[in-house]
Amino acid sequence: MRIVVDRERCSGIGICESLDPEHFEIDDNGALVLVSEMADDGDDTVMKAVRACPAVALSVVSE
């Protein structure tokens, strides 16, 4: 699956990074960087990070 970020919604709080630093990182400017855009289907860690986003800026799509 591919991780999608809605840059307009992302506030850079970093909950995603704290839950899954393998895929998400907040840079020095407070912007979200996808360390890895692809994840295994059903990856629980990615899904927890996506669901925890308070801005609802994250989603996944099947590839």
Summary of the structure (lengths in Angstrom):
residues: 63
radius of gyration: 10.4
end to end distance: 5.2
largest distance: 30.7
contacts: 167
relative contact order: 0.38
helix: 22%
strand: 24%
